[in-house]
Amino acid sequence: MRRTTVLAALVSLVIFGRSASSQSAEPTVDPKEAAAALQAGDYPRAERLFRAIVDAKPDAPFAWYRLGYAMHA
């Protein structure tokens, strides 16, 4: 019984610890730099920069939208 409780606690700690660390990731690319590349028409560079942003922060809707725009421009 005790072994099961300890195992469940460890699994919970790993799962919740991992999700908390992934949410706190900040993009290493300046969104203004990516937007400037998009504005200048440098679509390959804008795509690369926005992809780095969405990799670091997948809940950034503006970055997903602009990534799609850069990919299909």
C-alpha positions in Angstrom: 0.0 0.0 0.0 2.7 2.5 1.0 4.7 1.6 -2.1 1.7 2.4 -4.4 1.2 5.7 -2.7 4.8 6.7 -3.1 4.8 5.6 -6.7 1.6 7.6 -7.4 3.1 10.7 -5.7 6.3 10.4 -7.9 4.3 10.0 -11.1 2.2 13.1 -10.2 5.3 15.1 -9.4 6.9 14.2 -12.7 3.7 15.0 -14.7 2.9 18.3 -13.0 6.5 19.4 -12.8 6.9 18.9 -16.5 3.8 20.8 -17.5 4.7 23.7 -15.2 8.2 24.0 -16.7 6.9 23.9 -20.3 4.5 26.7 -19.6 7.1 29.1 -18.2 9.3 29.0 -21.3 9.9 32.4 -22.8 10.6 32.9 -26.5 14.3 33.5 -27.1 13.4 35.4 -30.3 12.1 39.0 -30.1 8.6 39.1 -31.6 9.4 42.5 -32.9 12.3 41.2 -34.9 10.1 38.5 -36.4 7.4 41.0 -37.2 10.0 43.3 -38.9 11.1 40.4 -41.1 7.5 39.7 -42.1 6.9 43.4 -42.8 10.1 43.6 -44.9 8.9 40.6 -47.0 11.7 38.3 -45.7 9.3 35.4 -45.4 11.9 32.6 -44.9 13.5 34.5 -42.0 10.1 35.5 -40.6 9.0 31.8 -40.8 12.1 30.7 -38.9 11.7 33.3 -36.2 8.0 32.8 -35.7 8.6 29.0 -35.6 11.1 29.6 -32.8 8.5 31.6 -30.9 5.7 29.0 -31.2 8.1 26.3 -30.2 8.9 28.2 -27.0 5.4 29.5 -26.4 2.7 27.3 -28.1 -0.1 29.3 -26.6 0.8 32.6 -28.5 -1.9 32.9 -31.1 -0.4 35.9 -32.8 2.8 33.9 -33.5 0.8 31.0 -35.0 -1.1 33.4 -37.3 2.0 35.2 -38.5 3.9 31.9 -38.9 1.1 30.7 -41.2 1.1 34.0 -43.1 4.9 33.8 -43.6 4.7 30.2 -44.8 2.0 30.9 -47.4 3.1 34.4 -48.5 
